[in-house]
Every structure is written in C-alpha cells, then in structure tokens.
Amino acid sequence: MYSDTVMEHFISPRNIFIMSDPDGVGMAGEPGCGDTFKMFIQVQGETIANISFLVFGCCAAIACGSMTTVLAKGKTIGEALKITEQNVVDALDGLPEAKQHCSNLGVSALRAAIEDYRGKEGKESADRRIDASAAEKR
C-alpha cells in the first residue's frame, strides 16, 4: 500500500520536534480526517535554515510532514513557496489516492509558516522605520 520511502519517513520522520525560537509558525488541518500539522521555520537571510513540524495524523500524514521539511530545508523562501503537493508525493515515491490530501496539509502548513514569518518581518521592518524616524526628530 505504501512505498518504502513513505514507510521510512513514517518510522523515522525527519525534523519532528517543537522549535524553541521559530521565526514563523504555520498550521493546517483537515477536519474530515482529523490530521493536523504545525510547522516551524527559522530563517537566515532569505533561506530556511531550520525547519520542524508536529503532526497528529496517520502514516501518510507523518511521512508528508517529514518530506515537506526535507524539501524545504536550505531553500530560499521563494524556492520553498514553489514546493507543491505533487513534489511531496513524487519525493515519497507516490501515495495511495485516498491519502494524497496529506501532502496538501504539509505544504499548506509550510506556506502558513512563511506567511507568518513575512508578516512578522514586515511589522518589525515598519517598527524599525518608525523608531528611526522618531530618533531623527529628536
């Protein structure tokens, strides 16, 4: 039913831990099956230097989360945003039709973490501009 790669990532998932100081956190879930993902990223420059996830879900969900982190780690934000559900399925050497939605959740959580990171960066950049402007007025 599952490829050897899926089973490998299920039995020994990569990057599955709570990150203590993430730059971005994203969540995704599927109410129909109960799978829930939480993805954490740390960014240096524009590169995802560290990534981790937590998952409540089936074998395929765990494998998809693991593979999503493997595909994203070391990529720039722009490259990570181009990771598709099909990329995850292909990297796992396929998934049964009924489990393909699991790849959507890993990629959705990654994109949500990037969105969270970008939102924080935008706010921090705006705060720095306001602080600099206030300092100039003194």
C-alpha positions, 0 to 999 in steps of 0.5 A: 500500500505504501512505498518504502520511502513513505514507510521510512519517513513514517518510522523515522520522520525527519525534523519532528520536534517543537522549535524553541525560537521559530521565526514563523509558525504555520498550521493546517488541518483537515477536519474530515480526517482529523490530521493536523500539522504545525510547522516551524521555520527559522530563517537566515537571510532569505533561506530556511535554515531550520525547519520542524513540524508536529503532526497528529495524523496517520502514516501518510500524514507523518511521512508528508510532514517529514518530506515537506521539511526535507524539501524545504530545508536550505531553500530560499523562501521563494524556492520553498513557496514553489514546493507543491503537493505533487513534489511531496508525493513524487519525493515519497515515491507516490501515495495511495489516492485516498491519502494524497490530501496529506501532502496538501496539509504539509505544504499548506502548513509550510506556506502558513509558516512563511506567511507568518514569518513575512508578516512578522518581518514586515511589522518589525521592518515598519517598527524599525522605520518608525523608531528611526524616524522618531530618533531623527526628530529628536 
